[in-house]
């Protein structure tokens, strides 16, 4: 009776090492090149000209940190909310937090697409989001409506200006992403504003 082939024996026998007498495919990397993927041509595949990248990145980076700040503010409000409007605001705040996180990720990836690293560190958010300090402790529904509406409205105005500046710099892709975000922020301001009208 034939002996079964154990998985560990199959793995040991099936290595990526060329068999004795085997030839290497033309153009295949040699052993010393296997860990080096640097290709001088890769930088030419970045979608924007070098001189436009810094201005576009400034708008992207500012928006990423603002959205990360709004994400934390929305979660702080979501967790510590009190008052008769608890349930609808609690639900809205979770939805908004998800939106901020989604757009922060999308815009951070756009930074990488144009060849610049993003900076979402907490220290960077605190230093550059340019928003007033958010209160701690329990928050009344009225406080949350006032504070969050003001913060969202402030960021919405900034994003609207970035729609135009990125388009002027020739980056329609980023401008379109800012337009999508602008719509979401304006909708959030409206949804909170109607509670106070």
C-alpha positions as a Markdown table, in Angstrom:
| # | Residue | x | y | z |
|---|---|---|---|---|
| 1 | Unk | 0.0 | 0.0 | 0.0 |
| 2 | Unk | 1.3 | 3.4 | -0.9 |
| 3 | Unk | 2.2 | 5.8 | 1.9 |
| 4 | Unk | 0.1 | 9.0 | 2.0 |
| 5 | Unk | 2.0 | 12.2 | 1.2 |
| 6 | Unk | 1.8 | 14.5 | 4.2 |
| 7 | Unk | 1.2 | 18.2 | 3.7 |
| 8 | Unk | 4.5 | 19.2 | 5.3 |
| 9 | Unk | 6.4 | 16.8 | 3.0 |
| 10 | Unk | 4.6 | 18.3 | 0.0 |
| 11 | Unk | 5.6 | 21.8 | 1.1 |
| 12 | Unk | 9.2 | 20.8 | 1.6 |
| 13 | Unk | 9.4 | 19.3 | -1.8 |
| 14 | Unk | 7.6 | 22.2 | -3.5 |
| 15 | Unk | 10.0 | 25.1 | -3.1 |
| 16 | Unk | 10.6 | 28.1 | -5.3 |
| 17 | Unk | 14.2 | 27.1 | -5.9 |
| 18 | Unk | 15.0 | 26.2 | -9.5 |
| 19 | Unk | 15.7 | 22.6 | -10.0 |
| 20 | Unk | 19.1 | 21.5 | -11.1 |
| 21 | Unk | 19.6 | 22.1 | -14.8 |
| 22 | Unk | 16.5 | 24.4 | -15.0 |
| 23 | Unk | 16.9 | 27.7 | -16.9 |
| 24 | Unk | 15.7 | 31.1 | -15.7 |
| 25 | Unk | 13.2 | 32.9 | -17.8 |
| 26 | Unk | 14.5 | 35.9 | -19.8 |
| 27 | Unk | 14.0 | 39.1 | -17.8 |
| 28 | Unk | 13.4 | 37.3 | -14.5 |
| 29 | Unk | 15.2 | 38.9 | -11.5 |
| 30 | Unk | 18.3 | 37.2 | -10.3 |
| 31 | Unk | 18.6 | 36.2 | -6.6 |
| 32 | Unk | 20.2 | 39.5 | -5.7 |
| 33 | Unk | 17.4 | 41.5 | -7.2 |
| 34 | Unk | 14.4 | 39.7 | -5.7 |
| 35 | Unk | 13.9 | 42.1 | -2.8 |
| 36 | Unk | 14.5 | 45.3 | -4.8 |
| 37 | Unk | 11.4 | 46.5 | -6.7 |
| 38 | Unk | 12.6 | 50.1 | -7.2 |
| 39 | Unk | 12.0 | 51.2 | -10.8 |
| 40 | Unk | 13.1 | 54.6 | -11.9 |
| 41 | Unk | 10.2 | 54.9 | -14.3 |
| 42 | Unk | 7.6 | 54.5 | -11.5 |
| 43 | Unk | 7.7 | 58.2 | -10.6 |
| 44 | Unk | 6.6 | 59.0 | -14.2 |
| 45 | Unk | 3.3 | 57.2 | -13.5 |
| 46 | Unk | 2.2 | 59.7 | -10.8 |
| 47 | Unk | -0.9 | 61.4 | -12.3 |
| 48 | Unk | 0.0 | 65.1 | -11.6 |
| 49 | Unk | 3.0 | 67.2 | -12.5 |
| 50 | Unk | 5.4 | 67.8 | -9.6 |
| 51 | Unk | 4.8 | 71.5 | -9.4 |
| 52 | Unk | 1.0 | 70.9 | -8.8 |
| 53 | Unk | 1.3 | 68.2 | -6.2 |
| 54 | Unk | 2.2 | 70.3 | -3.2 |
| 55 | Unk | -0.8 | 72.6 | -3.5 |
| 56 | Unk | -3.1 | 69.7 | -4.1 |
| 57 | Unk | -1.6 | 67.9 | -1.1 |
| 58 | Unk | -2.0 | 70.9 | 1.2 |
| 59 | Unk | -5.8 | 70.8 | 0.5 |
| 60 | Unk | -5.9 | 67.0 | 0.9 |
| 61 | Unk | -3.9 | 66.9 | 4.1 |
| 62 | Unk | -5.9 | 69.7 | 5.7 |
| 63 | Unk | -9.2 | 67.9 | 4.9 |
| 64 | Unk | -7.9 | 64.5 | 6.1 |
| 65 | Unk | -7.0 | 65.9 | 9.6 |
| 66 | Unk | -10.3 | 67.9 | 9.8 |
| 67 | Unk | -12.3 | 64.8 | 9.0 |
| 68 | Unk | -10.4 | 62.7 | 11.6 |
| 69 | Unk | -11.1 | 65.5 | 14.1 |
| 70 | Unk | -14.8 | 65.4 | 13.2 |
| 71 | Unk | -14.8 | 61.6 | 13.5 |
| 72 | Unk | -13.5 | 61.8 | 17.1 |
| 73 | Unk | -15.9 | 64.6 | 17.9 |
| 74 | Unk | -18.9 | 62.7 | 16.5 |
| 75 | Unk | -17.9 | 59.6 | 18.5 |
| 76 | Unk | -17.4 | 61.7 | 21.7 |
| 77 | Unk | -20.9 | 63.1 | 21.2 |
| 78 | Unk | -22.4 | 59.7 | 20.2 |
| 79 | Unk | -21.1 | 58.1 | 23.5 |
| 80 | Unk | -21.9 | 61.0 | 25.9 |
| 81 | Unk | -25.2 | 62.3 | 24.6 |
| 82 | Unk | -28.1 | 62.9 | 26.9 |
| 83 | Unk | -31.5 | 64.5 | 26.5 |
| 84 | Unk | -34.9 | 64.0 | 24.7 |
| 85 | Unk | -33.2 | 63.9 | 21.3 |
| 86 | Unk | -30.8 | 61.1 | 22.3 |
| 87 | Unk | -32.0 | 58.4 | 19.9 |
| 88 | Unk | -32.1 | 60.3 | 16.6 |
| 89 | Unk | -28.9 | 62.2 | 17.3 |
| 90 | Unk | -27.2 | 59.1 | 18.5 |
| 91 | Unk | -28.0 | 57.4 | 15.2 |
| 92 | Unk | -27.0 | 60.5 | 13.2 |
| 93 | Unk | -23.7 | 60.8 | 14.9 |
| 94 | Unk | -22.8 | 57.2 | 14.2 |
| 95 | Unk | -23.7 | 57.7 | 10.5 |
| 96 | Unk | -21.7 | 60.9 | 10.4 |
| 97 | Unk | -18.7 | 59.3 | 12.0 |
| 98 | Unk | -18.7 | 56.6 | 9.4 |
| 99 | Unk | -18.9 | 59.2 | 6.7 |
| 100 | Unk | -15.9 | 61.1 | 8.1 |
| 101 | Unk | -13.8 | 58.0 | 8.3 |
| 102 | Unk | -14.7 | 56.9 | 4.8 |
| 103 | Unk | -13.8 | 60.2 | 3.2 |
| 104 | Unk | -10.6 | 60.6 | 5.3 |
| 105 | Unk | -9.5 | 57.2 | 4.0 |
| 106 | Unk | -10.5 | 58.1 | 0.4 |
| 107 | Unk | -8.6 | 61.4 | 0.5 |
| 108 | Unk | -5.6 | 59.9 | 2.2 |
| 109 | Unk | -5.4 | 57.4 | -0.6 |
| 110 | Unk | -5.6 | 60.2 | -3.1 |
| 111 | Unk | -2.5 | 61.8 | -1.4 |
| 112 | Unk | -0.7 | 58.5 | -2.0 |
| 113 | Unk | -1.9 | 58.4 | -5.6 |
| 114 | Unk | -0.2 | 61.7 | -6.2 |
| 115 | Unk | 3.0 | 60.5 | -4.6 |
| 116 | Unk | 2.9 | 62.1 | -1.2 |
| 117 | Unk | 2.5 | 60.4 | 2.2 |
| 118 | Unk | -0.5 | 61.3 | 4.4 |
| 119 | Unk | -0.2 | 62.2 | 8.1 |
| 120 | Unk | -3.1 | 61.1 | 10.2 |
| 121 | Unk | -1.2 | 61.0 | 13.6 |
| 122 | Unk | -3.1 | 62.2 | 16.6 |
| 123 | Unk | -0.5 | 64.9 | 17.2 |
| 124 | Unk | -0.9 | 66.2 | 13.7 |
| 125 | Unk | -4.7 | 66.3 | 14.1 |
| 126 | Unk | -4.4 | 68.3 | 17.3 |
| 127 | Unk | -1.9 | 70.7 | 15.8 |
| 128 | Unk | -3.5 | 71.3 | 12.4 |
| 129 | Unk | -7.2 | 70.7 | 12.4 |
| 130 | Unk | -7.8 | 74.3 | 13.4 |
| 131 | Unk | -10.9 | 73.7 | 15.4 |
| 132 | Unk | -11.7 | 74.7 | 19.0 |
| 133 | Unk | -11.2 | 72.2 | 21.7 |
| 134 | Unk | -14.1 | 69.8 | 22.1 |
| 135 | Unk | -15.7 | 69.5 | 25.5 |
| 136 | Unk | -15.4 | 66.4 | 27.6 |
| 137 | Unk | -18.0 | 64.7 | 29.9 |
| 138 | Unk | -21.7 | 64.3 | 29.3 |
| 139 | Unk | -23.2 | 66.5 | 26.6 |
| 140 | Unk | -26.8 | 67.6 | 26.3 |
| 141 | Unk | -28.6 | 67.1 | 23.0 |
| 142 | Unk | -28.8 | 70.9 | 22.6 |
| 143 | Unk | -25.0 | 71.3 | 23.2 |
| 144 | Unk | -24.3 | 68.6 | 20.6 |
| 145 | Unk | -26.5 | 70.3 | 18.1 |
| 146 | Unk | -24.8 | 73.6 | 18.6 |
| 147 | Unk | -21.2 | 72.4 | 18.7 |
| 148 | Unk | -21.4 | 69.8 | 16.0 |
| 149 | Unk | -23.4 | 72.0 | 13.6 |
| 150 | Unk | -20.9 | 74.8 | 13.9 |
| 151 | Unk | -17.9 | 72.4 | 13.4 |
| 152 | Unk | -19.4 | 70.7 | 10.4 |
| 153 | Unk | -20.4 | 74.0 | 8.9 |
| 154 | Unk | -16.9 | 75.4 | 9.3 |
| 155 | Unk | -15.3 | 72.3 | 7.6 |
| 156 | Unk | -18.0 | 72.5 | 4.9 |
| 157 | Unk | -17.0 | 76.0 | 4.0 |
| 158 | Unk | -13.3 | 75.0 | 3.9 |
| 159 | Unk | -14.1 | 72.1 | 1.6 |
| 160 | Unk | -16.1 | 74.2 | -0.8 |
| 161 | Unk | -13.1 | 76.5 | -1.3 |
| 162 | Unk | -10.9 | 73.4 | -1.9 |
| 163 | Unk | -13.3 | 72.3 | -4.7 |
| 164 | Unk | -12.4 | 75.4 | -6.6 |
| 165 | Unk | -8.7 | 75.5 | -5.7 |
| 166 | Unk | -8.0 | 71.9 | -6.8 |
| 167 | Unk | -9.9 | 72.4 | -10.0 |
| 168 | Unk | -7.8 | 75.5 | -10.7 |
| 169 | Unk | -4.7 | 73.5 | -10.1 |
| 170 | Unk | -5.8 | 71.0 | -12.8 |
| 171 | Unk | -6.8 | 68.1 | -10.5 |
| 172 | Unk | -10.4 | 67.4 | -11.4 |
| 173 | Unk | -10.3 | 64.0 | -9.7 |
| 174 | Unk | -9.6 | 65.5 | -6.3 |
| 175 | Unk | -12.0 | 68.4 | -7.0 |
| 176 | Unk | -14.8 | 65.9 | -7.6 |
| 177 | Unk | -14.0 | 64.0 | -4.4 |
| 178 | Unk | -14.3 | 67.4 | -2.5 |
| 179 | Unk | -17.6 | 68.0 | -4.3 |
| 180 | Unk | -18.9 | 64.7 | -3.0 |
| 181 | Unk | -17.7 | 65.5 | 0.5 |
| 182 | Unk | -19.2 | 69.0 | 0.3 |
| 183 | Unk | -22.6 | 67.5 | -0.5 |
| 184 | Unk | -22.4 | 65.2 | 2.5 |
| 185 | Unk | -21.3 | 67.9 | 4.9 |
| 186 | Unk | -24.0 | 70.3 | 3.7 |
| 187 | Unk | -26.6 | 67.5 | 4.2 |
| 188 | Unk | -25.4 | 67.0 | 7.8 |
| 189 | Unk | -25.6 | 70.7 | 8.6 |
| 190 | Unk | -29.2 | 70.7 | 7.2 |
| 191 | Unk | -30.2 | 67.6 | 9.2 |
| 192 | Unk | -28.9 | 69.1 | 12.5 |
| 193 | Unk | -30.1 | 72.7 | 11.6 |
| 194 | Unk | -33.8 | 71.6 | 11.2 |
| 195 | Unk | -33.8 | 70.5 | 14.9 |
| 196 | Unk | -33.1 | 74.2 | 15.8 |
| 197 | Unk | -35.4 | 76.0 | 13.4 |
